[in-house]
Amino acid sequence: MLRYGVRAMLDPSSPVYVPVAARPALWRFLLGFARHCTPARWTRAMAALRPLNERAVDAFDELAAGGVEAATSAADPFLACFHGPAGQRSLLAELTELSELGQKIDFEALDGAEARSRNPALSEHVTAAVELHDQRFIDPPAFVAALARAVVERGGRLQEGCEVLDVRDEGDAVRVDTAGGSRRYDAVVLATGAWLPALARRFGIRVPVQAGRGYSFSVAADSPLPGPVYLPDQRVACTPLDGRLRIAGMMEFRGPDEPLDPRRVRAIVEAARPFFTSLGLDERRDEWVGSRPCTPDGLPIVGPTRAPRVFAAGGHGMWGVVLGPLTGSLTAEAITTGRVPDELRPLDPLR
Ligand SMILES: Cc1cc2nc3c(=O)[nH]c(=O)nc-3n(C[C@H](O)[C@H](O)[C@H](O)COP(=O)(O)OP(=O)(O)OC[C@H]3O[C@@H](n4cnc5c(N)ncnc54)[C@H](O)[C@@H]3O)c2cc1C
């Protein structure tokens, strides 16, 4: 991983971008990340993530069963595609290792022709693939809108476009200041993504959170894609969305408020182009950059802080969508019962 990281820093077409003149906070994150690049730390992190992964999909079903109109779609087929054998070998080794650690994963190795028979949009450039079974995907904007509607329908109040300037523990309540005024609450969950440290520091959270920025856009496909396609070597994910294909990729370590850099979009386009027969890659819509909140140990930051009424829920890096509903459910349990669920112990915000 470290060798890959250094190579990626020096290669302008790499899916990972680290500015040469990195800020001190970024160096702190990178050094912490390097310290965690050992087999022992990886195994420890995976042991912490396994019980969460096991319940992650059920948490989506729980929302749906509770009347939230937030649908998931079966990813059938879900193909990880490669040019050449090395990438397939390395993904198979990783999946095997995860299985040995107890993570349930059903997968099978395919050659290029088998991959094309499952997804005809793939080109001859694909020479090897891995099919992952029992996976799902969502339409993120529709999903979040459905969650918001459900909160309002149940009597919750949403205040949008409103920056929280300060959060203070006053013992019998927590005070939240915004430009529009100040209010007191019984409990507060800090869930401000890559901006988490700004409000969380005063509550004893020292784990660095670095924006790992990803880019996405949508393109038209000649015929609808039967399922998502992931290109692990290029770090590019392609998901059917609303009759189009949403393409996402890149890990750009810059500040979360920096503007979109069109060079990263072009890098994703050129990385994806050879893998598909006919995609409108030059007629893109919805170009977007967003921040994955990354921690040096690869673990989220979820649970109570130094102030008993203030909780954190963040730092999920690349997995904030899949782990979102379960994080919400476990955080609610911690707030309402005063007892931290076992699954959250390794994610202790004060670690
Ligand atoms: C291109 C891309 C692809 C991804 N693909 C996947 C995927 O396939 N699967 C997956 O599981 N995850 C994926 N992720 C990661 C996932 O999106 C993140 O892990 C997740 O969004 C993190 O959720 P969050 O709520 O912690 O932070 P965010 O989603 O960033 O939300 C934090 C919110 O807090 C707001 N905020 C910050 N500070 C303040 C303040 N002071 N006052 C008020 N509001 C504030 C921000 O504006 C933001 O809206 C992807 C991310 C990217 C960028």
The ligand as an SDF file (V2000), in Angstrom:
LIG
                    3D

 53 58  0  0  0  0  0  0  0  0999 V2000
  -17.3410   10.1620   -5.4590 C   0  0  0  0  0  0  0  0  0  0  0  0
  -17.7270    9.4500   -4.1840 C   0  0  0  0  0  0  0  0  0  0  0  0
  -18.1930    8.1470   -4.2430 C   0  0  0  0  0  0  0  0  0  0  0  0
  -18.5710    7.4700   -3.0760 C   0  0  0  0  0  0  0  0  0  0  0  0
  -19.0530    6.1990   -3.1740 N   0  0  0  0  0  0  0  0  0  0  0  0
  -19.4390    5.5510   -2.0530 C   0  0  0  0  0  0  0  0  0  0  0  0
  -19.9730    4.2330   -2.1290 C   0  0  0  0  0  0  0  0  0  0  0  0
  -20.0770    3.6370   -3.2050 O   0  0  0  0  0  0  0  0  0  0  0  0
  -20.3640    3.6200   -0.9820 N   0  0  0  0  0  0  0  0  0  0  0  0
  -20.2420    4.2320    0.2300 C   0  0  0  0  0  0  0  0  0  0  0  0
  -20.6220    3.6420    1.2360 O   0  0  0  0  0  0  0  0  0  0  0  0
  -19.7360    5.4820    0.3390 N   0  0  0  0  0  0  0  0  0  0  0  0
  -19.3180    6.1580   -0.7720 C   0  0  0  0  0  0  0  0  0  0  0  0
  -18.7760    7.4030   -0.6750 N   0  0  0  0  0  0  0  0  0  0  0  0
  -18.4740    7.9380    0.6630 C   0  0  0  0  0  0  0  0  0  0  0  0
  -19.6720    8.6030    1.3210 C   0  0  0  0  0  0  0  0  0  0  0  0
  -20.2660    9.5310    0.4430 O   0  0  0  0  0  0  0  0  0  0  0  0
  -19.2090    9.3010    2.6050 C   0  0  0  0  0  0  0  0  0  0  0  0
  -18.5590    8.3670    3.4400 O   0  0  0  0  0  0  0  0  0  0  0  0
  -20.4070    9.8940    3.3420 C   0  0  0  0  0  0  0  0  0  0  0  0
  -21.0430   10.8770    2.5520 O   0  0  0  0  0  0  0  0  0  0  0  0
  -19.9710   10.5300    4.6490 C   0  0  0  0  0  0  0  0  0  0  0  0
  -21.1290   10.9380    5.3120 O   0  0  0  0  0  0  0  0  0  0  0  0
  -21.1040   12.0720    6.4150 P   0  0  0  0  0  0  0  0  0  0  0  0
  -22.5200   12.3280    6.7750 O   0  0  0  0  0  0  0  0  0  0  0  0
  -20.1210   11.7190    7.4790 O   0  0  0  0  0  0  0  0  0  0  0  0
  -20.4820   13.3600    5.6660 O   0  0  0  0  0  0  0  0  0  0  0  0
  -21.0990   14.2070    4.4680 P   0  0  0  0  0  0  0  0  0  0  0  0
  -21.8970   13.3660    3.5520 O   0  0  0  0  0  0  0  0  0  0  0  0
  -19.9590   15.0140    3.9040 O   0  0  0  0  0  0  0  0  0  0  0  0
  -22.1090   15.1740    5.2010 O   0  0  0  0  0  0  0  0  0  0  0  0
  -21.6440   16.1510    6.1170 C   0  0  0  0  0  0  0  0  0  0  0  0
  -22.5380   17.3660    5.9600 C   0  0  0  0  0  0  0  0  0  0  0  0
  -22.2760   18.2750    7.0310 O   0  0  0  0  0  0  0  0  0  0  0  0
  -22.3160   19.5780    6.5110 C   0  0  0  0  0  0  0  0  0  0  0  0
  -21.5690   20.4720    7.4220 N   0  0  0  0  0  0  0  0  0  0  0  0
  -20.2380   20.4820    7.6810 C   0  0  0  0  0  0  0  0  0  0  0  0
  -19.9410   21.4090    8.6090 N   0  0  0  0  0  0  0  0  0  0  0  0
  -21.1080   22.0040    8.9550 C   0  0  0  0  0  0  0  0  0  0  0  0
  -21.4740   23.0550    9.8700 C   0  0  0  0  0  0  0  0  0  0  0  0
  -20.5620   23.6520   10.6410 N   0  0  0  0  0  0  0  0  0  0  0  0
  -22.7840   23.4040    9.9410 N   0  0  0  0  0  0  0  0  0  0  0  0
  -23.7340   22.7670    9.1850 C   0  0  0  0  0  0  0  0  0  0  0  0
  -23.4580   21.7830    8.3090 N   0  0  0  0  0  0  0  0  0  0  0  0
  -22.1600   21.4060    8.1980 C   0  0  0  0  0  0  0  0  0  0  0  0
  -21.6890   19.4680    5.1320 C   0  0  0  0  0  0  0  0  0  0  0  0
  -22.0640   20.5480    4.3290 O   0  0  0  0  0  0  0  0  0  0  0  0
  -22.2860   18.1360    4.6650 C   0  0  0  0  0  0  0  0  0  0  0  0
  -23.5040   18.3360    4.0240 O   0  0  0  0  0  0  0  0  0  0  0  0
  -18.4220    8.1140   -1.8270 C   0  0  0  0  0  0  0  0  0  0  0  0
  -17.9540    9.4220   -1.7520 C   0  0  0  0  0  0  0  0  0  0  0  0
  -17.6080   10.0930   -2.9210 C   0  0  0  0  0  0  0  0  0  0  0  0
  -17.1190   11.5250   -2.8210 C   0  0  0  0  0  0  0  0  0  0  0  0
  1  2  1  0
  2  3  1  0
  2 52  2  0
  3  4  2  0
  4  5  1  0
  4 50  1  0
  5  6  2  0
  6  7  1  0
  6 13  1  0
  7  8  2  0
  7  9  1  0
  9 10  1  0
 10 11  2  0
 10 12  1  0
 12 13  2  0
 13 14  1  0
 14 15  1  0
 14 50  1  0
 15 16  1  0
 16 17  1  0
 16 18  1  0
 18 19  1  0
 18 20  1  0
 20 21  1  0
 20 22  1  0
 22 23  1  0
 23 24  1  0
 24 25  2  0
 24 26  1  0
 24 27  1  0
 27 28  1  0
 28 29  2  0
 28 30  1  0
 28 31  1  0
 31 32  1  0
 32 33  1  0
 33 34  1  0
 33 48  1  0
 34 35  1  0
 35 36  1  0
 35 46  1  0
 36 37  1  0
 36 45  1  0
 37 38  2  0
 38 39  1  0
 39 40  1  0
 39 45  2  0
 40 41  1  0
 40 42  2  0
 42 43  1  0
 43 44  2  0
 44 45  1  0
 46 47  1  0
 46 48  1  0
 48 49  1  0
 50 51  2  0
 51 52  1  0
 52 53  1  0
M  END
$$$$
